[in-house]
């Protein structure tokens, strides 16, 4: 990743699983000078990062880091209600789901 991609990556990493609009990324990920020179500076970079599989976008044109799926069999799926009941009984439940991966995972893409 180059420096612009890295700025976008670390900005989106702070948002976790939430989608962020492209305009907001342009405004907040870089410097004020970069935004004042070209207020759509990040959009081509966001598109290329999406094509490479680092980011994913929704129908509204918002972006987030693409979650890394856990390996099959790493845990069991548990509904929120059952998880609550088990935690009340003192049983530790590992929930299987998508999470953002380590930085090294995204460097390889």
Residue pairs with C-beta under 8 A, 6 or more apart in sequence:
1 9
1 54
1 106
1 107
4 30
4 41
4 42
4 45
5 45
5 49
5 54
7 29
7 30
8 25
8 29
8 42
8 45
8 46
8 49
9 49
9 54
9 65
9 103
9 106
11 20
11 25
11 28
11 29
12 20
12 25
12 29
12 55
12 63
12 64
12 65
13 65
13 100
15 64
16 64
16 100
17 64
17 67
17 98
17 100
18 64
19 57
19 58
19 60
19 62
19 63
19 64
20 62
20 63
20 64
21 60
21 61
21 62
21 63
22 42
22 43
22 46
22 61
22 62
22 63
25 42
25 46
25 63
26 35
26 39
26 40
26 41
26 42
26 43
27 35
27 39
29 42
30 41
30 42
34 41
35 41
46 55
46 57
46 63
49 55
50 56
50 57
50 63
52 109
53 66
53 109
54 65
54 66
54 106
54 109
55 63
55 64
55 65
55 66
56 63
56 64
56 65
56 66
57 63
65 100
65 106
67 98
67 99
67 100
67 101
68 98
68 99
68 100
68 101
68 105
69 98
70 96
70 97
70 98
70 99
74 94
74 96
75 94
75 95
75 96
76 93
76 94
76 96
77 95
77 96
78 86
78 93
78 95
83 93
83 95
86 93
87 93
